[in-house]
Amino acid sequence: MIKSSGRLVVISLRSGSNDSWLVYLLEKTSGKCLVSAEKEEPISDIQCTENSGLFTCNESCYIMTAQEPVAKEVQLSDPVQLISTCGDNYTMVSGGRTVSLVDGSSGSVLVSLAIEAKVSEIVFSTEEYSLISLPLGTIQLIKWQTTHSPASSQLSNKIQTTCSHLAASIDTQKHVLYVYGRLLDESRIFTFDMQNI
């Protein structure tokens, strides 16, 4: 797996010599390795922000930055299932019935939010919004507020879709999030008013 953002690249691969899994944080222009990590368990996913690389292993999330010589575990209360970058500076981490917004520079958890059910998919993420899919076709929109300290979050009402193959896009002028899905042979469109969550 390979992910990149800005000047950084994250690469994960399996070592053939000692049956382990390796992750590298590289500088894109020079190819210099800034941080490396070796794990005995498989690497589930990797993400890259402007300032860090993140990876999941054995239901834990780790962050690598140029300021730290080793990968550091992100301190979360629940086992990690899903991760997704939120713009250039943040990462959303989901596990159990909790979602958290993680600072991509320090690995600190800015805010955590309880969800009624385990998150099935992170459909869409920016620095301000994340769209999540829950079991039985339910979707909800999370609004992240990071401009003030401490950071906070808001959760929209649930929309029942029973759709598959979800995708989303934002109309910034109308402040509307459009969600597209498939139900059998039909296409469906759902909308969120992002100013009134």
Phi and psi in degrees as a GROMACS rama.xvg file:
@    title "Ramachandran Plot"
@    xaxis  label "Phi"
@    yaxis  label "Psi"
@TYPE xy
-136.813  131.901  ILE-2
-135.059  147.188  LYS-3
-140.993  155.574  SER-4
-159.358  125.718  SER-5
60.2336  -122.827  GLY-6
-93.1743  0.168827  ARG-7
-110.885  152.506  LEU-8
-135.213  137.362  VAL-9
-114.692  130.344  VAL-10
-127.638  135.027  ILE-11
-124.966  141.865  SER-12
-155.234  165.945  LEU-13
-98.5105  132.886  ARG-14
-80.9565  129.082  SER-15
-83.4507  -15.1808  GLY-16
-82.3985  -40.8011  SER-17
-129.533  21.3711  ASN-18
54.1099  49.7233  ASP-19
-126.608  176.737  SER-20
-117.936  135.276  TRP-21
-117.791  144.961  LEU-22
-131.928  134.507  VAL-23
-125.983  137.308  TYR-24
-104.474  116.404  LEU-25
-116.959  151.445  LEU-26
-84.424  126.026  GLU-27
-63.8396  -43.5354  LYS-28
-73.0756  -39.5695  THR-29
-97.4606  -19.7872  SER-30
77.281  6.63077  GLY-31
-67.8802  134.871  LYS-32
-82.6281  117.829  CYS-33
-87.3893  -41.2212  LEU-34
-148.912  144.089  VAL-35
-132.899  154.594  SER-36
-142.389  145.654  ALA-37
-126.646  130.878  GLU-38
-128.589  147.317  LYS-39
-80.794  -22.4671  GLU-40
-98.3707  156.023  GLU-41
-60.8424  146.599  PRO-42
-82.4087  120.464  ILE-43
-79.9906  -41.0039  SER-44
-159.032  157.329  ASP-45
-133.349  151.898  ILE-46
-142.348  159.075  GLN-47
-136.462  130.005  CYS-48
-111.339  -176.694  THR-49
-61.9847  -27.6517  GLU-50
-121.914  1.07594  ASN-51
-159.864  166.498  SER-52
-120.117  141.688  GLY-53
-127.238  147.714  LEU-54
-147.003  156.345  PHE-55
-113.473  140.863  THR-56
-153.384  127.374  CYS-57
52.4007  45.3931  ASN-58
63.6963  24.8538  GLU-59
-126.153  155.213  SER-60
-115.713  135.645  CYS-61
-125.013  147.721  TYR-62
-120.77  141.001  ILE-63
-123.292  126.638  MET-64
-130.859  161.075  THR-65
-68.0731  -17.5211  ALA-66
-84.4136  -15.1427  GLN-67
-116.988  137.465  GLU-68
-74.9393  -18.4253  PRO-69
-133.734  162.479  VAL-70
-68.6618  140.286  ALA-71
-118.636  133.91  LYS-72
-73.8597  133.755  GLU-73
-77.7797  128.002  VAL-74
-82.2024  104.926  GLN-75
-124.586  154.222  LEU-76
-84.5219  -22.1711  SER-77
-120.542  155.58  ASP-78
-59.2676  138.657  PRO-79
-82.7324  133.199  VAL-80
-114.943  -44.1961  GLN-81
-135.466  145.841  LEU-82
-135.616  149.976  ILE-83
-155.432  136.26  SER-84
-69.3483  144.453  THR-85
-117.113  92.1516  CYS-86
69.809  -149.582  GLY-87
-91.2948  -15.7066  ASP-88
-121.928  -8.8342  ASN-89
-130.688  160.317  TYR-90
-132.997  135.179  THR-91
-95.2965  132.158  MET-92
-121.388  131.035  VAL-93
-121.095  136.638  SER-94
-161.589  136.606  GLY-95
59.964  -129.459  GLY-96
-111.499  34.9837  ARG-97
-131.337  138.955  THR-98
-120.506  142.918  VAL-99
-133.163  147.747  SER-100
-103.511  123.261  LEU-101
-110.949  134.456  VAL-102
-69.5969  124.447  ASP-103
-74.133  -10.1371  GLY-104
-91.7742  -37.7561  SER-105
-113.059  -20.7543  SER-106
82.1918  5.59129  GLY-107
-78.9627  145.506  SER-108
-82.9308  118.114  VAL-109
-81.5089  -40.3226  LEU-110
-159.293  143.903  VAL-111
-122.661  148.105  SER-112
-135.617  129.904  LEU-113
-80.9055  135.56  ALA-114
-116.809  149.46  ILE-115
-66.2989  -28.9551  GLU-116
-142.184  165.16  ALA-117
-63.9908  134.703  LYS-118
-72.0453  126.724  VAL-119
-85.1016  -35.4018  SER-120
-157.533  142.755  GLU-121
-96.5249  103.78  ILE-122
-76.833  -36.7643  VAL-123
-157.68  138.738  PHE-124
-146.99  136.377  SER-125
-133.086  -175.105  THR-126
-68.7257  -17.5173  GLU-127
-109.924  -25.9756  GLU-128
-139.449  148.099  TYR-129
-136.094  133.29  SER-130
-106.49  124.042  LEU-131
-117.272  150.523  ILE-132
-111.029  133.245  SER-133
-112.003  169.512  LEU-134
-56.2979  154.574  PRO-135
65.1671  28.0112  LEU-136
77.0358  18.7261  GLY-137
-88.3018  139.018  THR-138
-124.88  147.894  ILE-139
-141.063  150.228  GLN-140
-108.036  132.24  LEU-141
-106.701  132.351  ILE-142
-106.354  119.276  LYS-143
-93.3577  136.027  TRP-144
-122.123  102.887  GLN-145
-113.547  -0.591035  THR-146
-75.5244  -20.4788  THR-147
-118.279  152.552  HIS-148
-108.089  131.692  SER-149
-77.3947  159.181  PRO-150
-67.5852  156.648  ALA-151
-142.607  178.084  SER-152
-149.025  157.025  SER-153
-131.818  146.218  GLN-154
-118.882  128.069  LEU-155
-75.0341  171.453  SER-156
-65.6236  155.186  ASN-157
-79.7096  145.601  LYS-158
-118.488  128.53  ILE-159
-88.7668  120.273  GLN-160
-113.711  -36.0089  THR-161
50.2903  26.1198  THR-162
-100.645  161.646  CYS-163
-119.222  172.449  SER-164
53.2624  56.0296  HIS-165
-76.3787  144.753  LEU-166
-146.219  161.97  ALA-167
-146.679  154.869  ALA-168
-149.779  155.267  SER-169
-110.822  134.626  ILE-170
-98.5246  100.337  ASP-171
-67.9479  -28.1071  THR-172
-72.9459  -38.3523  GLN-173
-92.9151  -6.49977  LYS-174
56.6529  45.3432  HIS-175
-124.437  136.346  VAL-176
-102.209  122.397  LEU-177
-98.5054  132.384  TYR-178
-116.319  126.884  VAL-179
-110.199  139.701  TYR-180
-149.723  166.333  GLY-181
-115.474  134.2  ARG-182
-128.571  105.103  LEU-183
55.843  -118.337  LEU-184
-100.682  10.8561  ASP-185
-108.474  148.999  GLU-186
-99.2821  139.592  SER-187
-124.228  148.037  ARG-188
-127.381  131.245  ILE-189
-122.519  153.298  PHE-190
-129.711  147.067  THR-191
-120.636  129.488  PHE-192
-81.8263  106.453  ASP-193
-72.245  -15.4092  MET-194
-86.8214  -10.684  GLN-195
-133.141  64.9574  ASN-196
